[in-house]
Structures are given as C-alpha cells and as structure tokens.
Amino acid sequence: MSIEPRPLIGSVVGLSIADGEDSAALGFPPSEVNRTALRIVMALLGQGAGVSFGHDWRDDGVMEAVHAHVERFRPFTAEGHGKPLLWNFVPWPDKPRLTEAEQGRLKETLRIEEAGLPETLRRHASETNPSRVGYLRARGLTHLRHKLTEKSNARVCLGGRIKTYAGRYPGIVEEALLAIRNRQPVYIASVLGGAAQQVILALEKENEPESLCCNDKPFTLFSNPPIREEPSNYPDDLNCSPREVWEELAAYGVRGLSDGNGLSLQENERLFESQAIDEIIELILTGLGRIAAR
C-alpha cells in the first residue's frame, strides 16, 4: 500500500493562540482554547509540518497534551523533516520547567530554547529592579518573537489579549506584524475574538489604532525607557506606536494577506468569520498546501 506524501514536510508553522478577554463569552473558556490549539497542532503535524510556540509549559496542561500527540509522530521525524516537530521558545527571564534530562529524553520531537534578551541588553540579564525588569521583559518578548519568525515559515493567529499584556504590543498583534513584514503566509481567524479579531479589523480598516493595544503602560514605558540602548539590527523595536502598526496593517490589507497566504479574498473572509474550527483548519491547510505546491 502506497503512502501519500505529506505536503508540509520540512516547514514550521508558528502558532499564535491564546484566550482573549472576550473568548469565554464567545464560547471558548481556557480549556476550549487549549483544545482548539491541540486540534490545530494535530492537523499541522498530520500534514508534515513542525509547530513553534512562544511560551513555556504552563499548569494548564496544553503543552503536555501537544507533546503527547507529537510523540505519536516520532517514527516520521526522519521523513524529510530532520529536526524536532515542536519548537518551544521561553521568554526572558523565565526558565524551562522541564529539566535538562527531560529535555534530552524528548529531544527527537521537542526543542526548548531560552530566547534571552537582545544583544544590546544582555548585560542586564541579572537585573532585579522592578522599574527596569518591566522594560526588559517587553524587549525580551519582542526578541523572542523575532526568533519565532525566523524559525517559522508561516503563522496562524487566533485570540489573544489586548488589555493585559507584558510586551510593547499584544503578542498576537506583534507576531502577526513581524510575519507580515517577513512576507510569510499569515492565517487569521476571529473565532476566539481578542487581538486576532482586531488585527482583522485593522486589515479591513474598520477599527481605530487604539483598538489594537488597549494599554497605555507600554507606550509610557517606551517613551521614557529606564535603560538606554545602542542602535540594533531592529531599530523599530525601540518604538511603541499603535498608530504606526495600524497604518502598516491597513496598508497591507486583505489583498496583501491573500497575495501571501494562498487563499482567495473570499476564502480569507470565510476564515475571518468562521465559527467552526474544522472549517478554519481546512482553510489553513488549503492555503499552506497551495503554497507548498508552488
């Protein structure tokens, strides 16, 4: 019996999914968000893709469930992939909860890396002053998201908070922005509400810049940073401007999204609006499959 080749072998898809402030009201409490993440991971793995995440294993059990499924694919890791199927980046100053021995045991399917701080701030890695730690945490999260973008070939965005976040922008907003800047395929659905929904509205020019980032603290922090930095490879990282982000997303638009993700304008609209996880997964796989076929 012949085995159908899996079209996404060798690719890594960045998964940006988290509960938003309105997710529970939309029928997705944290347990359902985790279940949705697992379903998307299973579908991507089934087509041969690896998956990258930007957080550590938390007490909610989602990463354990994800990795348990990844372990089922251990026999296929040599099938053209040649690398772990699950990449997990941990933001500064967090440390992996798994011991080195546990990570060694799981290395064929899981890779955990501490993202650390940008080179311009590494000398401050032992900082404990609360007034500086908040800034370093925000800079570390942006640094992590650059690493995620470099590791990934595409990005999937659902949910995410827009009021309570530790970075300069909400995580899903920044991860979508960096993927777009790097001309990666991006797939966004509003089913979980939150930051992903606001990114969609910005692409459609149907919201205001303040809707992307409902928290003034990062703007204040970056306007008068407690640590002065030398210029880096990413000078924009020192800037916090929701308006500039909104304008960039609005200029890219649904047309730009469609040109890059293998879906038609109508299919992207279906992805934006669908309330069925199965349909969302089908559309994501359709777009990724078309790009792989190119």
Protein Blocks (a to p, Z undefined) as FASTA:
>chain_A
ZZdddfkgoiacdddddddfklmmnopafklmmmmmmmmmmmmmmnopacddfbdcdfko
mmmmmmmmmmmmmmmmmnonopafbdcddddfbdcfbdfklmmmmmmmoccddebjafkl
mmmmmgcbfklmmmmmmmmmmmmmmmmmmmpmbdcdeejifkbccbfbdfklmmmmmmmm
nopacdddfklgpjllmmmmmmnopacfklmmgcfklmmmmmmccbdcdddfblmlmpcc
fklmmmmmmmnommlmmmmnopafklmmmmmmpcbfklmmmmmmmmmmmmmmZZ
